[in-house]
């Protein structure tokens, strides 16, 4: 840690300790998510990782609050000339180290992400030809061709303090860049965001402190310190919230826990909508679900109505809304002309009659993520539903870290798995391409192992088309093709519900005028307010 950065941290953490009035006591925000909390900006991809990225690092652009579109962040402006995007950087941005932001930092951050080949590198690897520093405050992206989601994709390119990162690189396989500072950036930050990492344990907790030099400032009552905890049991979260020892529970709490907490007059329910989906993934590369008729049978046999009751929290708040396909209602490419899914056992039996497998002869393993108790109930619901067709389903509890390893091979991937997924940018491409394109198979987002030439063609066409009306038609056609292939049971469009104490105010999770069309961005700590 540099001396300057250490001084900044000390200032952020100790200022309130020097105050004598209780009103100026240090405020601490406590919240939780499932592990692992990945701090490396070249690798981060999950929901917990996203919250870290949006607070510790900054990007060239950011989603607009309360409306579609993008707004400047590290970039003060940009121009588009065909396939060339040129960004002018702000001149008032400093990293946590004190180093000023330069175009070289943007180039380094892009090159590093592509070299690592992890995180959200897929958003850029096939679309960007080169990135150049024109001068210290100008950076130019040249695309390989038309790519409509590009600007939105930049919300997933955290900009790294290249000078600081390179001072901590070790020997490695990346030539002059050694290990590209992988070891160091897994436990330390090199960002310019509103919060500085104080300590990092990806399995238990990340502690952050407000960065006093943040170029956009913060609300007067934003938390001085944040304790971002991982892997807490639902019973633990409930007890901590009730005792005032926790501030915001994760979206993975069972509905009845959220409902019970909401009955407390000291509690509130915060919600995030618009880009989240709950997908039940069917492994198309392993029997019996390598047969499309068998997959269709399961989509008809699933009891959507009972599922809806299972996710109801209160009369006004639910964890989801009915779905009619892969794209959530309201997003580009969704259609109101297609009915929502409903159980139909007659159609299920008719499809099963065309399947080459006998349901009782082939194993059908249903997994659920150990850190998400609600998924066990869905697994048991599916076990009951599919047993009616003659299957003998087994249910398996799988920790998230093990699941992400299992799905790297089709033979170790469960027949059926459950994923809460989100559009990773405010564009349907980021939800669908890394789920259904054949190049994406073998990731936690794509355990279907789908390989279909028409799906690939439509996904690629959606990326290339710049006309919004034509893109709408492309994604409608894609949705229909996916409904026909049935690689997924579209259980519901997800609404993330977060039980929270009323001592914390989160405009992006409670006021439509402040909501963002990007999951996780709502947890911008600098925009929150804590009661003293």
C-alpha positions, 0 to 999 in steps of 0.5 A, a space after each residue: 500500500 502506498 504511503 499516500 493511499 495509507 494516509 487517505 485511508 487513515 483520514 477516512 477512518 479516523 476523522 470521526 474518531 476525533 470528533 466529540 459530538 455524538 451526531 458526528 459519530 462514524 456511520 457504518 452500513 452493514 449488508 450481505 450477499 452470497 460469496 465469493 466477493 471477487 475484487 479483481 476488476 478483470 474477473 468480477 462478474 457476479 452480483 456481489 462482485 458488481 456491487 464492489 466494482 460500482 463502488 470501488 472503481 469507475 467506468 467511462 459511462 454510467 446508466 442514467 437514473 430514472 430513464 434509459 440511456 447512458 451518461 458520462 462518468 469518467 468521460 466528460 464527453 464522447 463522439 461517434 464516427 462510424 465504428 470509432 468512439 472517442 472519449 474525452 476524460 475528465 481532468 478532476 479525477 484522481 485514483 485512491 493512490 493520488 495518481 491522476 486518471 489518464 487515457 493510458 489507464 483506460 487502455 491498460 484496463 481494457 488490455 488487462 481484461 482481454 488478456 485475462 479472458 475472464 469477467 466481462 471480457 466477452 462483451 469486448 473481445 469480439 467487437 473491439 479492434 483496438 484501443 488507443 491513447 490519443 493523448 493523456 485525456 483522450 482515448 479512442 475505441 475502434 470497433 471491428 464493425 457495427 456493435 449496438 451494445 458497445 456504449 452500454 457495455 462500457 459500464 462493465 469496464 472498470 478503469 484501473 490505476 495502471 501505475 499503482 497496479 504495475 508497481 505490484 505485478 509479479 512474475 507471470 505469463 503476460 510478458 512485460 506485464 508479469 501476472 498482470 497484478 492478479 495476486 495483488 488486485 485480488 486483495 487490494 484496489 486500484 480504483 477511483 471510486 467513492 469507496 476504498 477497500 480497507 480489507 478483503 476476504 472473498 469468503 466472509 467480508 469486504 470492508 470499505 471506507 468513504 474516499 474523501 477525494 472522490 470527484 463527484 462527492 457523496 450525500 451528506 449522510 452517506 456511510 463512512 464505512 461499509 461492511 459487505 458480508 458474504 454467506 450469512 445464513 438466513 436465520 442469522 440475517 433475520 436475527 441481526 436485522 431485528 437486533 439492529 446489527 445489520 442494515 440491508 439483507 440480501 435478495 436471497 432471503 426466503 419470502 416468509 423471512 422477508 415478510 416477517 421482517 416487513 411486519 416490524 415497524 422499524 423495517 422496510 422492503 426495498 425492490 430492484 426490477 427490470 433486468 433480473 430473471 429466474 431461469 431454470 437451466 436444462 442441460 441440452 448436452 446430457 440425456 435425457 434433456 438432449 432431446 428437445 421433446 423431453 425439454 418441452 415436456 418439462 416446460 409444460 409440466 412446471 407449475 408456474 402458479 404454485 411458483 408464484 405463490 411461493 415467491 409472494 412476500 406481501 400483498 403488494 411485494 413479490 420476488 417475481 412477475 410472470 414471464 413469457 420468454 427469455 427477455 423480461 417484460 419491458 426490455 427491448 425485444 420483449 413482446 406483450 403479444 406472447 402469453 405468459 407461461 402456464 402449466 399444461 400437463 396434457 401438452 407435457 405428456 404429448 411432448 414426452 411421448 415423442 421423446 426418445 427416452 423413457 422417463 424412468 430409465 434416465 437419471 434427472 438431477 435437480 440442483 439448488 444453490 446452497 446459499 439460496 434457500 428458496 431454490 430448495 423449494 423450487 427443486 422440490 416443486 420440480 421433483 413433484 411436477 416431473 414425477 407426474 411424468 414418470 421421472 425419478 428426479 433427485 435433488 442435490 444441494 450445491 454450494 455456489 463455488 462448487 457449482 461454478 466449477 461443475 458447469 465447466 464440463 457438460 458431463 458434470 453439469 446437473 440436468 437441471 440447475 437454477 440461476 438468478 440472472 441479470 442483464 449485465 448492461 442496460 441491453 438485452 444482448 448482455 443477458 442473452 449472448 452470454 447465456 445462449 451463444 454457443 461460444 458461452 457454454 460452460 459458464 455459470 450463466 450458460 449451463 444449458 450447453 446450447 449449440 444452435 446455428 439459428 440462435 447464434 445467427 440471431 444473437 449476432 444480428 442483434 449486435 450488428 443492427 443499429 436500428 431499434 425497430 429492427 433490433 426489436 424484431 430480431 430479439 422477438 424472433 430469437 425469443 420464439 426460437 428459444 421457446 421452441 428449443 426449450 433450453 430453459 424454463 422461464 420461471 419468472 421475471 425476478 424482482 429483487 427484494 431487500 429487507 432493510 432497516 428504516 435507518 438507511 435510505 436507498 433512493 435507487 431502490 425506493 424511488 422510480 426517479 432514481 432507479 437504474 436499468 442495471 442490477 446492482 448499480 442501485 447499491 451506490 453507497 455514496 447515494 445512500 443515507 444513514 441515520 446518525 
